[in-house]
Amino acid sequence: MRKDVVVLGAGIVGVSIAVHLQKRGRSVLLIDKRKPGEETSFGNAGLIQREGVYPYGFPHDFGALLRYALNNTIDAHYHWSAIPRIAPFLFQYWMHSRPAQHKAIARMYAPLIERSVTEHMALAEESGSTHLIRPTGWLKVFRDENTRDEQFRDAENVKRDFGVSFEALDTKGVAEREPHLKVSTKGGIHWTDPATVTDPHQLTMGYVSLFERLGGELAAGDARTLEETSTGWQVQTEKGMVEAGAVVVALGAWADVVTKRLGYNLPLAVKRGYHMHYKPEGNAVLNRPTLDFDRGYFLAPMLKGIRLTTGAEFAVRDAPKTPVQLARAEPIAREFFPLGERVDPEPWMGMRPCTPDMMPIIGKAPRHKNLWFGFGHAHHGLTLGPVTGRLLAEMITGETPMVDPKPYRVERF
C-alpha cells in the first residue's frame, strides 16, 4: 500500500491531523495499535478550554509545595520510585512555571487556545457531531474566601489580557447555576466561553467517521516498525507494509517509542489521571462541568453519568494503576453532589503527554525529511486537537499557517 501521509496515533490529535490532511487532498492512513480514541482521548473532563491560555503550571507557593510533599492530596500524587527518573523534568517544569516565564508562555500559547472552540465546531458540523458539544462553559467553585478573591483577580487578568469572558459568582449565583450541590460555597467563577463535550470518545469517533467519508483509511499497526526509506517512510500494519511520502508522529504519551529510535532525546513526561462514572441520585442534575477548586477534583456531566476526574499522578508511564486520588476524592465528591452508584467496573486511567514548558510540539522534525511531530498537549489534548490538526496540515501542504508555528517547534528543546 502506498499513501501520501501516514499518521501514527489515533487519539483526538492524530484523528484531527488526519482529517485536515485528507480534506486537503492527501491520501492518509491513520494507524494505532488500538481502536481510535481508546487511550488518553477516552478520559477527560470534556472541556474545550477557551479560557486555558495559561497552561497548568507547577505551583510556586510554599503552601502548595508543602501539601504536595506530603503526597496525600487529590490534585497531585507521585510514586516515590519514579522521582529519580522524572526529577530533571520536574525541575524544568518548575522553572518554566515561574510567574514571568509562565506569562510569556501564555502569550505564545494563546493563539492556539483562542481558536479551540471554533475549530472544534467546524469539524463537529462537518461530522454531524454538534449534539455532543454544549455551549455551557464550566464552573470553578470555592470553599475559601481568600482563594476565591485571588482567583477572581487572576480571572480579571485573563479577561483583560486575552479577552476571555467570565462571571464572578457569589454563593447565591453558584446555587442558581447548580441547585443540586450539597455544600454552600463561597462563590465561584463561571467561564462562559468554553464549550463542553458530553462524550469525548464519541466526538473522536465522529471525526473518525468524517475522515473515512473523505476517503481516509484506518489500520492497526505498531509505530515501532517505522523505518525511513529512499522514497519516504514505511511501517508494518495489519494490511501489510505501508509506504508513505511523509509521516506524522501523534502518539501522545507514547511518542518516545518513535522519537528516541530516531535520535530525538526530548524532555517528555506523563501526568497520569483517573476517572469513574456515577449515576446521580434521584432527580439530581449537574448542568455543567464543575471544579471543586479547594479539594482538587472535577465533576462533569457525561452521557454515561457524572464523571469524577482526578488531578495529576507523576509516575512512570507503564507502572500499574494506583487510583489513590480517586479513592480520596470520592467521599468528598459525595458530600459535594448527590452521587449514586458507580457505573464503571473499575477506574479508568489515562496518560497526559507533557513537555516542561507546557506547550505542545508541533512541526517538522529537524533531522529527517518529511517527518512531522504533533504531541505533548498535556491537559489540552481535547481542547487543541482540531487546532493542531489544521495547523500541521497547513504546514505539511505548504499553505500559510493559521498561526505562527515557531513557538511550538521541536528545536526549542
KELOGU-470026 format. One record per residue (C-alpha): residue number from 1; x, y, z. Coordinates in Angstrom, 2 decimals. Layout:
- NUM,X,Y,Z
...
% end
This chain:
- 1,0.00,0.00,0.00
- 2,1.21,3.50,-0.82
- 3,-0.09,6.67,0.86
- 4,0.85,10.32,0.81
- 5,0.91,10.51,4.61
- 6,0.81,8.05,7.49
- 7,-0.40,9.44,10.82
- 8,0.76,7.44,13.83
- 9,-1.69,7.72,16.72
- 10,-5.49,7.82,16.57
- 11,-6.33,9.96,19.57
- 12,-8.14,13.26,19.12
- 13,-4.92,14.95,17.92
- 14,-3.97,12.29,15.38
- 15,-7.54,11.97,14.11
- 16,-7.78,15.74,13.64
- 17,-4.49,15.83,11.76
- 18,-5.65,13.00,9.51
- 19,-8.98,14.73,8.80
- 20,-7.35,18.01,7.84
- 21,-4.79,16.33,5.59
- 22,-7.50,14.30,3.86
- 23,-9.56,17.47,3.37
- 24,-6.56,18.94,1.56
- 25,-6.40,16.14,-0.96
- 26,-3.76,13.96,0.64
- 27,-4.28,10.21,0.85
- 28,-3.90,9.34,4.52
- 29,-3.60,6.16,6.56
- 30,-4.30,6.56,10.29
- 31,-2.54,3.92,12.38
- 32,-2.85,2.91,16.02
- 33,-2.23,-0.25,18.00
- 34,-5.75,0.10,19.42
- 35,-9.02,1.42,18.06
- 36,-9.30,5.20,17.69
- 37,-9.81,7.29,20.80
- 38,-9.28,4.48,23.31
- 39,-6.22,5.85,25.12
- 40,-5.85,9.34,26.62
- 41,-8.64,10.83,24.49
- 42,-11.12,8.49,26.14
- 43,-10.97,10.05,29.59
- 44,-11.02,13.74,30.45
- 45,-13.37,16.35,31.87
- 46,-14.82,17.10,28.44
- 47,-13.67,20.72,28.31
- 48,-12.74,22.71,25.23
- 49,-10.86,25.25,27.31
- 50,-11.09,28.57,25.52
- 51,-10.07,30.21,28.80
- 52,-6.99,27.99,29.24
- 53,-4.38,30.41,27.91
- 54,-2.24,29.73,30.98
- 55,-1.31,26.04,30.73
- 56,-1.30,24.14,34.01
- 57,1.89,25.14,35.80
- 58,3.89,23.73,38.69
- 59,2.98,25.53,41.94
- 60,5.43,28.03,43.36
- 61,3.73,28.99,46.61
- 62,5.16,27.32,49.69
- 63,1.81,26.06,50.99
- 64,1.04,24.10,47.83
- 65,4.55,22.67,47.67
- 66,4.28,21.52,51.27
- 67,0.92,19.86,50.60
- 68,2.32,18.05,47.57
- 69,5.41,16.97,49.51
- 70,3.13,15.15,51.94
- 71,1.74,13.20,48.95
- 72,-1.78,12.95,50.31
- 73,-3.76,15.34,48.07
- 74,-6.37,14.72,45.38
- 75,-4.97,17.11,42.81
- 76,-1.42,15.65,42.81
- 77,0.18,12.33,43.66
- 78,3.55,10.82,42.87
- 79,5.33,7.50,43.00
- 80,8.44,7.72,45.16
- 81,10.13,5.16,42.93
- 82,9.63,7.42,39.89
- 83,11.21,10.55,41.37
- 84,14.82,9.85,40.31
- 85,13.73,9.32,36.72
- 86,11.35,12.28,36.45
- 87,13.24,14.78,38.65
- 88,15.00,16.50,35.72
- 89,11.65,17.04,34.01
- 90,10.03,18.31,37.21
- 91,12.83,20.82,37.73
- 92,12.46,22.18,34.20
- 93,8.68,22.25,34.63
- 94,9.08,24.23,37.87
- 95,11.46,26.68,36.19
- 96,9.11,27.32,33.28
- 97,6.22,27.82,35.74
- 98,7.82,30.84,37.42
- 99,5.44,33.82,37.02
- 100,7.41,35.75,34.39
- 101,8.08,32.65,32.29
- 102,4.52,31.41,32.68
- 103,3.16,34.75,31.45
- 104,5.46,34.69,28.42
- 105,4.37,31.12,27.64
- 106,0.71,32.16,27.84
- 107,1.32,34.79,25.15
- 108,2.76,32.15,22.82
- 109,0.12,29.57,23.74
- 110,-2.91,31.85,23.36
- 111,-3.11,31.77,19.52
- 112,-3.84,28.04,19.71
- 113,-6.29,28.28,22.61
- 114,-8.16,31.21,21.04
- 115,-9.15,29.03,18.07
- 116,-10.06,25.91,20.04
- 117,-13.85,26.22,20.08
- 118,-14.23,27.48,16.50
- 119,-12.03,24.73,15.07
- 120,-13.90,22.06,17.03
- 121,-17.25,23.40,15.87
- 122,-16.09,23.36,12.24
- 123,-15.24,19.65,12.44
- 124,-18.32,18.89,14.54
- 125,-20.60,20.44,11.95
- 126,-18.92,18.57,9.10
- 127,-19.06,15.29,11.01
- 128,-22.60,15.66,12.38
- 129,-21.32,15.73,15.96
- 130,-22.57,19.09,17.20
- 131,-25.04,17.38,19.55
- 132,-22.05,16.28,21.65
- 133,-20.81,19.85,22.23
- 134,-22.63,22.20,24.58
- 135,-22.05,25.97,24.99
- 136,-22.44,25.84,28.77
- 137,-18.97,26.87,29.89
- 138,-17.74,25.40,33.15
- 139,-17.78,26.31,36.81
- 140,-14.95,26.71,39.33
- 141,-16.29,26.92,42.89
- 142,-14.55,27.87,46.12
- 143,-14.83,26.92,49.77
- 144,-12.38,29.59,50.95
- 145,-12.88,33.35,50.61
- 146,-9.20,34.19,50.24
- 147,-8.78,31.62,47.48
- 148,-11.92,32.97,45.79
- 149,-10.65,36.55,45.82
- 150,-7.25,35.52,44.46
- 151,-8.88,33.55,41.67
- 152,-11.18,36.47,40.85
- 153,-8.12,38.68,40.40
- 154,-6.44,36.11,38.17
- 155,-9.61,35.79,36.08
- 156,-9.76,39.56,35.62
- 157,-6.19,39.49,34.33
- 158,-7.02,36.73,31.84
- 159,-10.05,38.71,30.68
- 160,-8.02,41.88,30.29
- 161,-5.06,40.28,28.52
- 162,-6.80,37.67,26.37
- 163,-10.45,38.73,26.03
- 164,-11.93,35.70,27.79
- 165,-15.36,36.17,29.36
- 166,-16.39,35.03,32.81
- 167,-18.93,35.75,35.53
- 168,-17.86,36.20,39.15
- 169,-20.47,34.47,41.31
- 170,-21.41,34.80,44.94
- 171,-22.87,31.93,46.95
- 172,-26.34,32.54,45.54
- 173,-25.03,32.69,41.97
- 174,-23.38,29.29,42.29
- 175,-26.56,27.81,43.78
- 176,-28.67,29.22,40.95
- 177,-26.47,27.58,38.32
- 178,-26.05,24.30,40.17
- 179,-29.01,23.94,42.54
- 180,-28.21,20.32,43.45
- 181,-24.83,21.00,45.03
- 182,-24.97,19.86,48.66
- 183,-22.48,22.35,50.09
- 184,-22.71,26.09,50.48
- 185,-19.78,27.56,48.57
- 186,-18.08,30.93,48.99
- 187,-18.70,31.72,45.34
- 188,-17.30,30.72,42.01
- 189,-16.18,31.60,38.50
- 190,-18.34,30.70,35.54
- 191,-16.11,30.60,32.48
- 192,-18.67,31.24,29.76
- 193,-16.59,31.00,26.56
- 194,-15.50,27.33,26.73
- 195,-17.60,24.54,25.30
- 196,-18.15,21.17,26.96
- 197,-18.32,17.67,25.50
- 198,-20.75,15.04,26.77
- 199,-18.74,12.09,25.41
- 200,-15.14,12.78,24.27
- 201,-14.77,9.29,22.82
- 202,-17.93,9.64,20.73
- 203,-16.71,13.01,19.49
- 204,-13.40,11.48,18.42
- 205,-15.28,8.72,16.63
- 206,-17.44,11.32,14.90
- 207,-14.28,12.88,13.50
- 208,-13.05,9.40,12.50
- 209,-16.26,8.88,10.53
- 210,-15.69,12.18,8.74
- 211,-12.12,11.09,7.92
- 212,-13.41,7.85,6.40
- 213,-16.13,9.63,4.41
- 214,-13.42,11.83,2.96
- 215,-11.59,8.71,1.76
- 216,-9.16,8.17,4.63
- 217,-8.28,4.70,5.86
- 218,-7.59,3.14,9.26
- 219,-5.27,0.31,10.16
- 220,-3.88,-1.36,13.26
- 221,-0.12,-1.21,13.41
- 222,2.98,-0.87,15.56
- 223,4.71,2.51,15.38
- 224,7.97,0.88,16.46
- 225,8.25,-0.68,12.99
- 226,8.58,2.75,11.36
- 227,11.64,2.98,9.09
- 228,12.99,5.60,6.73
- 229,13.38,4.56,3.08
- 230,14.92,6.12,-0.01
- 231,11.49,7.47,-1.02
- 232,9.99,8.30,2.36
- 233,8.83,6.02,5.15
- 234,7.41,2.57,5.72
- 235,5.56,0.95,8.61
- 236,4.13,-2.51,9.21
- 237,0.33,-2.77,9.65
- 238,-2.40,-5.38,9.66
- 239,-2.79,-4.56,5.95
- 240,0.85,-5.29,5.28
- 241,3.79,-2.95,4.80
- 242,2.69,0.60,4.03
- 243,4.86,3.16,2.30
- 244,4.28,6.90,2.52
- 245,5.98,10.08,1.45
- 246,5.53,11.62,4.89
- 247,4.75,10.51,8.43
- 248,3.25,12.35,11.38
- 249,4.00,11.22,14.93
- 250,0.89,11.94,17.01
- 251,1.37,9.25,19.64
- 252,0.82,11.39,22.71
- 253,2.40,9.79,25.77
- 254,3.96,7.11,23.56
- 255,5.72,9.49,21.16
- 256,9.10,8.45,22.54
- 257,8.78,4.94,21.09
- 258,9.47,6.61,17.73
- 259,11.39,9.76,18.61
- 260,14.08,8.04,20.68
- 261,14.76,5.47,17.98
- 262,15.27,8.32,15.52
- 263,17.69,10.14,17.80
- 264,15.44,12.81,19.34
- 265,16.01,12.98,23.09
- 266,13.03,15.11,24.08
- 267,12.11,16.07,27.67
- 268,8.74,14.30,27.69
- 269,6.87,13.05,30.73
- 270,3.36,11.90,31.57
- 271,0.77,13.03,34.05
- 272,-1.49,10.08,34.68
- 273,-5.12,10.65,35.52
- 274,-8.17,8.62,36.56
- 275,-11.92,8.78,36.18
- 276,-15.05,6.99,37.33
- 277,-18.71,7.45,36.35
- 278,-21.63,7.60,38.79
- 279,-25.36,7.69,38.49
- 280,-26.84,10.82,40.07
- 281,-29.16,10.17,42.98
- 282,-32.86,10.79,42.42
- 283,-33.53,13.73,40.14
- 284,-30.20,15.46,40.78
- 285,-28.72,17.23,37.75
- 286,-25.28,18.70,37.17
- 287,-25.69,21.33,34.45
- 288,-22.04,21.86,33.55
- 289,-18.58,20.58,34.49
- 290,-17.73,21.82,37.97
- 291,-14.35,22.02,39.69
- 292,-14.26,21.80,43.49
- 293,-11.17,24.00,43.43
- 294,-10.08,23.77,47.05
- 295,-10.28,19.97,47.01
- 296,-8.83,19.36,43.55
- 297,-11.27,17.17,41.60
- 298,-13.72,17.68,38.73
- 299,-17.29,16.53,38.23
- 300,-18.54,16.53,34.63
- 301,-21.96,15.52,33.27
- 302,-21.48,12.89,30.57
- 303,-23.87,10.70,28.59
- 304,-22.68,7.77,30.72
- 305,-23.24,9.56,34.03
- 306,-21.39,12.01,36.25
- 307,-17.67,11.65,35.57
- 308,-15.34,12.22,38.51
- 309,-11.83,13.06,37.32
- 310,-8.68,13.43,39.40
- 311,-5.60,15.63,39.11
- 312,-2.10,14.62,38.06
- 313,-0.24,11.48,39.06
- 314,3.51,11.65,38.44
- 315,4.70,8.15,37.74
- 316,6.49,6.02,35.18
- 317,4.12,5.73,32.23
- 318,3.66,1.97,32.28
- 319,3.57,1.44,36.06
- 320,0.47,-0.36,37.42
- 321,-2.62,1.68,38.25
- 322,-2.69,3.35,41.66
- 323,-6.05,5.18,41.80
- 324,-5.49,6.57,45.29
- 325,-6.57,10.07,44.22
- 326,-9.92,8.71,43.12
- 327,-10.33,6.95,46.47
- 328,-9.57,10.24,48.25
- 329,-11.91,12.25,46.03
- 330,-14.99,10.04,46.02
- 331,-16.19,10.56,49.62
- 332,-15.61,14.32,49.34
- 333,-17.42,14.43,45.99
- 334,-20.38,12.56,47.51
- 335,-20.65,15.28,50.15
- 336,-20.48,17.90,47.39
- 337,-23.03,16.44,44.94
- 338,-25.52,13.55,45.28
- 339,-23.58,10.81,43.51
- 340,-25.20,7.42,43.38
- 341,-23.72,4.05,42.50
- 342,-20.60,3.58,40.40
- 343,-21.20,2.83,36.73
- 344,-17.75,1.57,35.70
- 345,-16.43,-1.81,36.87
- 346,-13.03,-0.25,37.70
- 347,-11.33,3.16,37.50
- 348,-10.11,4.24,34.08
- 349,-6.53,5.54,33.78
- 350,-5.01,7.67,31.02
- 351,-1.67,9.38,30.29
- 352,-1.31,13.08,29.56
- 353,1.82,13.71,27.43
- 354,3.71,16.70,28.84
- 355,6.59,18.98,27.95
- 356,8.37,21.08,30.61
- 357,7.32,24.38,29.02
- 358,3.68,23.20,28.92
- 359,3.30,23.74,25.17
- 360,2.85,21.04,22.53
- 361,5.45,20.06,19.97
- 362,4.04,20.86,16.53
- 363,6.10,20.98,13.35
- 364,8.77,19.39,11.22
- 365,11.46,17.16,12.65
- 366,14.79,18.91,12.04
- 367,16.96,15.92,11.10
- 368,14.65,13.86,8.91
- 369,12.87,14.61,5.67
- 370,9.07,14.53,5.73
- 371,8.84,13.62,9.41
- 372,6.39,15.72,11.43
- 373,5.53,15.92,15.12
- 374,2.21,16.66,16.83
- 375,2.20,15.67,20.51
- 376,2.80,16.93,24.06
- 377,-0.57,18.61,24.65
- 378,-0.76,17.74,28.37
- 379,-4.18,18.72,29.78
- 380,-5.32,20.26,26.49
- 381,-5.35,17.37,24.03
- 382,-9.11,17.52,23.55
- 383,-9.04,21.32,23.51
- 384,-6.32,21.60,20.88
- 385,-6.89,18.53,18.70
- 386,-8.59,20.28,15.75
- 387,-6.36,23.38,16.02
- 388,-3.25,21.20,15.86
- 389,-4.77,19.20,13.02
- 390,-5.37,22.24,10.88
- 391,-2.04,23.91,11.70
- 392,0.03,20.83,10.96
- 393,-1.90,20.05,7.77
- 394,-1.29,23.59,6.56
- 395,2.42,23.26,7.24
- 396,2.68,19.88,5.50
- 397,0.79,21.04,2.41
- 398,2.63,24.34,2.13
- 399,-0.27,26.61,2.99
- 400,0.12,29.76,5.05
- 401,-0.27,28.57,8.67
- 402,-3.24,29.88,10.61
- 403,-0.87,30.94,13.40
- 404,2.88,31.33,13.65
- 405,4.12,27.79,14.40
- 406,7.57,28.87,15.59
- 407,6.86,28.72,19.37
- 408,5.88,25.04,19.10
- 409,8.85,23.77,17.08
- 410,10.84,20.84,18.41
- 411,14.12,22.77,18.13
- 412,13.26,24.72,21.29
- 413,14.49,21.73,23.31
% end
